[in-house]
Amino acid sequence: MSLYEAIKQRKEKISVIGLGYVGMPLAIAFAKVVDVVGFDISQEKVQNYLNGIDVTKEVGNEAIKNTTALFTWEEKNLRDCKFHVVAVPTPINSDKTPDLKPIIGASKTVGRNLTKGSIVVFESTVYPGVTEDICVPILEEESGLKYGVDFKVGYSPERINPGDKVHRLETIVKVVAGMDEESQGHIANVYEMIIEAGVYKAESIKVAEAAKVIENSQRDINIAFMNELSIIFNKMGIDTKAVLEAAGTKWNFLNFSPGLVGGHCIGVDPYYLTYKAEEMGYHSQIILSGRKINDDMGKYVAENTVKNLIKADKQIKGAKVTIFGVTFKENCPDVRNTKVVDIINELEEYGIDVKVVDPLADKEDLWCEYRINPCENEEIKEMDALIFAVPHEEFKLLNLEEIKKMYMNNKPVLIDVKGIFNRREAEDMEYLYWCL
């Protein structure tokens, strides 16, 4: 009996290592059809899941409460599994180099609990070569088993878009790769149990790794182009949003818009590719240029806030500014690598008093990562400027009449990063309005 058949008949189990925005939806989806062990090193996170609380807000509390998956922080439970999916984050260090500690740690954990006949599939975004050159030797060393003989390895890049209720795990084509044809077949069969959109078999593990890392690099470059256009058009006194709407009437114009590019994917993955390119003796030009533009956008928004405060005859030092939205993207609680923090830090350099409102942000992460305590809407009074940095659906429900009550009486400065309000309406109401 093949491993796939054994899993299907519940004679063997699947483990998911890393129960975050990627791992949790995977564990929930697999648990609908097979036996699953969900493992995370964070005892606190696992305890939340055991209490029926979805800290990722990706699958919902009910799905957590009703799943048959076993959630655990005890690695001994991994020994009961034969198909392991590693879905841990791959962040960057302060010098923009890959931080492989999480994936190395996960490889050690799996290796210590690996049994003969197992398949290990990595989903974490990495540069080409990490799976075979870094993870496999760790698995061999920790397990004492031989790669290709006692166990096999594959790669299937995660494509989950946090906060997106349309493009979900099940509806996105899954790229799969195995070390050989047999392992690729088993991996494809296992994922096909939950992926409605089907799977795509990549030529090799390195091809699958490369495909993933360029997906986000491409998006990063396109957004950087839009951000550069925004800088140019702002200097010209032209509304960037209006330009993009006009250009968008052509059938092949790509639908991108300017904005803050943070998070654990688009703001990070390009550095994995350029790091490997540097190792091979090639210095990236387009990719790193795009990254430089996007990394500087928080500072750019802060500088334009200050300029508009000056236009409004406000005293800069001690000015009161509230930022609406601090997560890395809309309708998502994740604050990892959020570029909104760059706006906050830059404004504070000017001696500006900054408050933050974000009903969706993970408050614990916000405090641990950035020492920020968000406020409630009712606390926002007599402000000199408001910055709408993240277009949460909740913020889109606010109207310009409502938010005017949050200001001092004269010359309200409205910084609308993603253009959720109507410029003309705002200017007619005598707002000093600025938008990317």
C-alpha positions as CSV (number, residue, x, y, z in Angstrom):
1,M,0.0,0.0,0.0
2,S,1.4,3.4,-1.0
3,L,1.8,6.2,1.6
4,Y,-1.0,8.2,0.0
5,E,-3.4,5.2,0.2
6,A,-2.4,4.7,3.9
7,I,-3.1,8.3,4.7
8,K,-6.4,8.2,2.8
9,Q,-7.5,5.2,4.7
10,R,-6.4,6.8,8.0
11,K,-3.7,4.2,8.7
12,E,-1.1,7.0,8.6
13,K,-1.3,10.6,9.7
14,I,-0.2,14.0,8.3
15,S,1.6,16.5,10.5
16,V,1.6,20.3,9.9
17,I,4.6,22.0,11.6
18,G,3.9,25.7,12.2
19,L,0.3,26.8,12.9
20,G,0.3,30.3,11.6
21,Y,-1.5,31.9,8.6
22,V,-0.3,29.1,6.3
23,G,-0.2,26.1,8.6
24,M,-3.6,26.5,10.3
25,P,-5.7,26.6,7.1
26,L,-3.7,23.5,5.9
27,A,-4.3,21.6,9.1
28,I,-8.0,22.4,9.1
29,A,-8.4,21.5,5.4
30,F,-6.5,18.2,5.7
31,A,-8.4,17.3,8.9
32,K,-11.7,17.2,7.0
33,V,-10.5,14.1,5.0
34,V,-7.6,12.5,7.0
35,D,-6.0,12.3,10.4
36,V,-3.9,15.4,11.3
37,V,-1.4,16.5,14.0
38,G,-0.9,20.3,14.1
39,F,2.3,21.2,15.9
40,D,3.7,24.6,17.0
41,I,6.5,25.4,19.4
42,S,4.4,28.2,20.9
43,Q,2.5,26.7,23.8
44,E,0.5,29.9,24.2
45,K,-0.7,29.8,20.5
46,V,-1.6,26.1,20.7
47,Q,-3.5,26.7,24.0
48,N,-5.6,29.4,22.2
49,Y,-6.4,26.9,19.5
50,L,-7.4,24.3,22.1
51,N,-9.7,26.9,23.6
52,G,-11.3,27.4,20.1
53,I,-9.7,30.8,19.4
54,D,-8.4,31.4,15.9
55,V,-5.5,33.8,16.4
56,T,-4.9,34.0,12.7
57,K,-8.5,35.0,11.8
58,E,-8.0,32.9,8.7
59,V,-10.4,30.0,9.3
60,G,-12.6,31.3,12.2
61,N,-13.3,30.1,15.7
62,E,-16.0,27.6,14.7
63,A,-13.6,25.7,12.3
64,I,-11.0,25.5,15.2
65,K,-13.6,24.2,17.6
66,N,-15.1,21.6,15.2
67,T,-11.9,20.2,13.6
68,T,-10.6,16.7,14.4
69,A,-7.0,17.9,14.1
70,L,-4.9,17.3,17.2
71,F,-3.1,20.5,18.2
72,T,0.0,20.1,20.2
73,W,3.3,21.7,21.3
74,E,4.8,18.3,22.2
75,E,7.0,17.0,19.4
76,K,6.7,13.4,20.3
77,N,3.3,13.4,18.6
78,L,5.1,13.9,15.3
79,R,6.4,10.3,15.5
80,D,2.9,9.1,14.8
81,C,3.0,10.8,11.3
82,K,4.5,9.8,8.0
83,F,3.7,12.8,5.9
84,H,5.1,16.1,7.3
85,V,4.3,19.6,6.0
86,V,6.7,22.3,7.2
87,A,5.0,25.7,7.1
88,V,7.1,28.0,9.3
89,P,7.9,31.6,8.5
90,T,11.1,32.6,6.7
91,P,11.9,36.2,7.8
92,I,14.9,38.4,7.1
93,N,17.6,39.7,9.5
94,S,18.1,43.4,10.1
95,D,20.8,43.5,7.4
96,K,18.2,42.1,4.9
97,T,19.8,38.7,4.6
98,P,17.6,35.5,5.0
99,D,16.9,34.4,8.5
100,L,16.7,30.6,8.2
101,K,16.6,29.9,11.9
102,P,12.8,29.0,11.9
103,I,13.2,26.5,9.0
104,I,16.4,25.1,10.4
105,G,14.7,24.6,13.8
106,A,11.7,23.0,12.2
107,S,13.9,20.6,10.2
108,K,15.7,19.6,13.5
109,T,12.3,19.0,15.2
110,V,11.0,16.8,12.2
111,G,14.4,15.0,12.0
112,R,14.3,14.0,15.6
113,N,10.9,12.4,15.1
114,L,11.3,11.1,11.5
115,T,10.5,7.4,10.8
116,K,11.3,5.2,7.8
117,G,9.1,5.6,4.8
118,S,8.2,9.3,5.6
119,I,7.9,12.2,3.2
120,V,8.7,15.7,4.3
121,V,7.3,18.6,2.3
122,F,8.5,22.2,2.8
123,E,6.1,25.1,2.2
124,S,8.2,28.0,3.5
125,T,9.4,30.5,0.9
126,V,13.1,30.1,0.4
127,Y,15.7,30.7,-2.3
128,P,16.4,27.8,-4.7
129,G,18.5,25.2,-3.0
130,V,17.5,25.6,0.7
131,T,15.3,22.4,0.8
132,E,18.0,20.1,-0.6
133,D,21.2,21.8,0.5
134,I,20.3,22.9,4.0
135,C,17.1,21.1,5.2
136,V,17.9,17.6,3.9
137,P,21.3,17.3,5.7
138,I,19.7,18.4,9.0
139,L,16.9,15.7,8.5
140,E,19.6,13.1,7.9
141,E,21.7,14.1,10.9
142,E,18.9,14.3,13.4
143,S,17.1,11.1,12.3
144,G,20.1,8.9,11.4
145,L,18.1,8.0,8.2
146,K,19.3,8.1,4.6
147,Y,17.7,10.6,2.2
148,G,16.2,9.0,-0.8
149,V,16.3,5.5,0.8
150,D,14.6,5.9,4.3
151,F,12.7,9.1,3.6
152,K,11.9,11.5,0.8
153,V,11.5,15.2,0.5
154,G,9.3,17.6,-1.6
155,Y,8.5,21.3,-1.9
156,S,5.1,22.9,-2.3
157,P,5.2,26.7,-2.0
158,E,2.4,28.3,0.1
159,R,0.2,30.7,-1.8
160,I,-2.2,31.8,0.9
161,N,-3.1,35.5,0.8
162,P,-3.9,36.5,4.4
163,G,-7.3,38.2,4.8
164,D,-8.4,37.1,1.3
165,K,-11.8,35.3,1.4
166,V,-11.9,34.7,-2.4
167,H,-8.5,33.3,-3.1
168,R,-8.3,30.6,-0.5
169,L,-6.1,27.6,0.0
170,E,-8.6,25.3,-1.8
171,T,-9.1,27.6,-4.8
172,I,-5.5,28.4,-5.7
173,V,-3.5,26.0,-7.9
174,K,-0.9,24.2,-5.8
175,V,2.6,23.8,-7.2
176,V,4.2,20.5,-6.0
177,A,7.6,19.0,-6.5
178,G,9.3,15.9,-5.2
179,M,12.9,14.6,-5.2
180,D,11.8,11.9,-7.7
181,E,8.8,10.9,-9.7
182,E,7.4,8.6,-7.0
183,S,7.5,11.2,-4.2
184,Q,6.1,13.8,-6.5
185,G,3.2,11.5,-7.3
186,H,2.4,10.9,-3.6
187,I,2.7,14.6,-2.7
188,A,0.4,15.6,-5.6
189,N,-2.2,12.9,-4.6
190,V,-2.2,14.1,-1.0
191,Y,-2.7,17.8,-1.9
192,E,-5.3,16.9,-4.5
193,M,-7.5,15.7,-1.6
194,I,-8.0,19.3,-0.5
195,I,-7.1,21.6,-3.4
196,E,-10.2,22.1,-5.6
197,A,-8.2,24.1,-8.2
198,G,-5.8,21.1,-8.7
199,V,-2.0,20.8,-8.6
200,Y,0.8,21.7,-11.0
201,K,3.8,19.4,-11.0
202,A,7.0,21.4,-11.2
203,E,10.1,20.0,-12.9
204,S,12.2,19.9,-9.7
205,I,12.3,21.2,-6.1
206,K,14.6,24.1,-7.1
207,V,12.1,25.1,-9.9
208,A,9.3,25.1,-7.4
209,E,11.4,27.2,-4.9
210,A,12.3,29.7,-7.6
211,A,8.7,29.9,-8.9
212,K,7.5,30.9,-5.4
213,V,10.2,33.5,-4.7
214,I,9.6,35.3,-8.1
215,E,5.8,35.5,-7.6
216,N,6.2,38.0,-4.8
217,S,9.2,39.7,-6.3
218,Q,7.2,40.4,-9.4
219,R,4.4,41.9,-7.4
220,D,6.9,43.9,-5.4
221,I,8.5,45.4,-8.5
222,N,5.1,46.4,-10.0
223,I,4.0,48.1,-6.8
224,A,7.4,49.9,-6.6
225,F,6.7,51.3,-10.1
226,M,3.3,52.6,-8.9
227,N,5.0,54.2,-5.9
228,E,7.5,55.9,-8.1
229,L,4.7,57.2,-10.3
230,S,3.0,58.5,-7.2
231,I,6.1,60.4,-6.2
232,I,6.4,61.9,-9.7
233,F,2.7,62.8,-10.1
234,N,2.6,64.4,-6.6
235,K,5.4,66.7,-7.6
236,M,3.4,67.6,-10.7
237,G,0.2,68.2,-8.8
238,I,-1.6,65.3,-10.6
239,D,-3.9,62.8,-8.8
240,T,-2.2,59.4,-9.2
241,K,-5.5,57.5,-8.6
242,A,-7.2,59.4,-11.4
243,V,-4.2,58.7,-13.7
244,L,-4.4,54.9,-12.9
245,E,-8.2,54.9,-13.5
246,A,-7.7,56.5,-16.9
247,A,-4.8,54.1,-17.9
248,G,-6.8,51.1,-16.5
249,T,-9.3,51.4,-19.4
250,K,-6.8,49.7,-21.7
251,W,-7.3,45.9,-21.7
252,N,-3.6,45.0,-20.9
253,F,-2.8,47.7,-18.3
254,L,-1.8,45.9,-15.1
255,N,-4.0,46.6,-12.1
256,F,-1.6,47.7,-9.4
257,S,-1.7,50.7,-7.1
258,P,0.8,52.5,-4.8
259,G,1.0,51.7,-1.2
260,L,3.0,50.4,1.8
261,V,4.6,47.0,1.1
262,G,5.3,45.2,4.3
263,G,4.4,41.8,5.7
264,H,6.1,38.5,5.7
265,C,6.0,37.8,1.9
266,I,6.2,40.6,-0.6
267,G,8.4,42.8,1.7
268,V,10.7,39.9,2.4
269,D,10.9,37.3,-0.4
270,P,12.8,39.5,-2.9
271,Y,15.7,39.6,-0.5
272,Y,15.9,35.8,-0.5
273,L,16.4,35.9,-4.3
274,T,18.9,38.8,-4.3
275,Y,20.9,37.1,-1.5
276,K,21.3,34.0,-3.6
277,A,22.1,36.0,-6.7
278,E,24.9,37.8,-4.8
279,E,26.3,34.5,-3.7
280,M,26.5,33.6,-7.4
281,G,28.3,36.8,-8.2
282,Y,25.3,38.8,-9.7
283,H,24.2,42.1,-8.1
284,S,20.5,42.6,-8.7
285,Q,19.4,45.9,-10.2
286,I,15.7,45.9,-10.8
287,I,14.7,43.8,-7.8
288,L,16.7,45.8,-5.3
289,S,15.7,49.1,-6.8
290,G,12.1,48.2,-6.3
291,R,12.8,47.1,-2.8
292,K,14.5,50.4,-2.0
293,I,11.5,52.4,-3.3
294,N,9.0,50.3,-1.3
295,D,11.1,50.3,1.9
296,D,11.2,54.2,1.8
297,M,7.5,54.8,1.4
298,G,6.7,55.0,5.1
299,K,9.2,57.8,5.5
300,Y,7.7,59.5,2.3
301,V,4.2,59.4,3.8
302,A,5.5,60.9,7.1
303,E,7.3,63.7,5.3
304,N,4.2,64.6,3.3
305,T,2.2,64.6,6.6
306,V,4.6,67.1,8.0
307,K,4.5,69.3,4.9
308,N,0.7,69.4,5.1
309,L,0.8,70.2,8.8
310,I,3.0,73.2,7.9
311,K,0.5,74.2,5.2
312,A,-2.2,74.1,7.9
313,D,-0.1,76.4,10.1
314,K,0.3,73.8,12.7
315,Q,3.2,73.7,15.2
316,I,5.1,70.5,14.3
317,K,6.6,69.6,17.6
318,G,3.7,68.4,19.8
319,A,1.3,68.1,16.9
320,K,-1.3,65.4,17.5
321,V,-1.7,62.8,14.7
322,T,-3.7,59.6,14.7
323,I,-3.0,56.7,12.3
324,F,-5.8,54.4,11.3
325,G,-4.5,51.0,10.5
326,V,-1.2,49.4,11.6
327,T,-1.4,45.9,10.1
328,F,0.7,45.1,7.1
329,K,-2.4,44.8,4.9
330,E,-6.2,45.4,5.0
331,N,-8.7,43.1,6.8
332,C,-5.9,41.1,8.4
333,P,-4.6,41.1,12.1
334,D,-1.0,40.4,11.1
335,V,1.5,43.2,12.1
336,R,4.7,41.4,11.1
337,N,7.0,43.7,9.1
338,T,4.3,46.4,8.8
339,K,5.6,49.6,7.1
340,V,3.1,51.7,9.0
341,V,5.6,51.6,11.9
342,D,8.0,53.5,9.6
343,I,5.5,56.3,9.4
344,I,5.1,56.3,13.2
345,N,8.9,56.3,13.9
346,E,9.5,59.1,11.4
347,L,6.7,61.3,12.8
348,E,8.0,60.8,16.3
349,E,11.4,62.0,15.2
350,Y,9.7,65.3,14.6
351,G,8.4,65.3,18.1
352,I,4.8,64.6,16.9
353,D,2.4,62.8,19.3
354,V,1.2,59.7,17.5
355,K,-1.8,57.6,18.3
356,V,-2.9,54.4,16.6
357,V,-6.4,52.9,15.9
358,D,-6.7,49.4,14.6
359,P,-9.6,47.1,15.7
360,L,-8.2,44.2,13.7
361,A,-4.5,44.2,14.8
362,D,-3.2,41.5,17.0
363,K,-2.8,43.6,20.2
364,E,-0.3,41.2,21.8
365,D,2.0,41.1,18.8
366,L,1.7,44.9,18.4
367,W,2.9,45.4,21.9
368,C,5.6,42.7,21.8
369,E,7.0,43.8,18.4
370,Y,6.6,47.5,18.6
371,R,5.5,48.6,22.0
372,I,2.3,50.1,20.6
373,N,-1.0,50.1,22.4
374,P,-3.9,51.0,20.0
375,C,-6.6,53.4,21.0
376,E,-10.4,53.3,20.5
377,N,-12.2,55.6,18.1
378,E,-13.8,57.5,21.0
379,E,-10.4,58.5,22.3
380,I,-9.5,60.3,19.1
381,K,-10.3,64.0,19.7
382,E,-8.8,67.4,18.8
383,M,-6.3,65.9,16.3
384,D,-4.2,68.0,13.9
385,A,-4.0,65.2,11.3
386,L,-5.4,61.8,10.6
387,I,-3.6,59.2,8.5
388,F,-5.6,56.4,7.0
389,A,-2.8,54.0,6.4
390,V,-4.6,50.7,6.0
391,P,-7.9,50.4,4.1
392,H,-9.8,48.0,6.5
393,E,-13.4,47.6,5.5
394,E,-14.4,49.1,8.9
395,F,-12.6,52.3,8.0
396,K,-14.3,52.5,4.6
397,L,-17.6,52.8,6.5
398,L,-16.6,56.1,8.1
399,N,-17.7,59.3,6.3
400,L,-15.9,62.6,6.1
401,E,-18.5,64.3,8.3
402,E,-17.9,61.8,11.1
403,I,-14.1,62.0,11.0
404,K,-14.2,65.8,11.0
405,K,-15.4,65.6,14.6
406,M,-12.0,64.1,15.5
407,Y,-10.0,67.3,14.6
408,M,-9.2,70.6,16.0
409,N,-11.7,73.1,14.4
410,N,-9.4,74.6,11.7
411,K,-7.6,73.2,8.6
412,P,-8.0,69.4,9.1
413,V,-5.1,67.5,7.5
414,L,-6.3,64.2,6.0
415,I,-3.6,61.8,4.7
416,D,-5.4,59.0,2.7
417,V,-2.6,56.6,1.8
418,K,-4.7,54.2,-0.3
419,G,-7.4,56.6,-1.5
420,I,-10.4,55.3,0.4
421,F,-12.1,58.8,0.4
422,N,-13.1,61.0,-2.5
423,R,-10.6,63.7,-3.0
424,R,-13.1,66.3,-4.4
425,E,-15.5,65.7,-1.6
426,A,-12.7,66.1,1.0
427,E,-11.4,69.3,-0.6
428,D,-15.0,70.7,-0.8
429,M,-15.2,70.1,2.9
430,E,-12.0,72.1,3.3
431,Y,-9.8,69.2,4.3
432,L,-6.1,69.5,3.4
433,Y,-6.1,66.2,1.6
434,W,-3.1,64.2,0.4
435,C,-3.1,60.7,-1.1
436,L,-0.5,58.4,-2.6
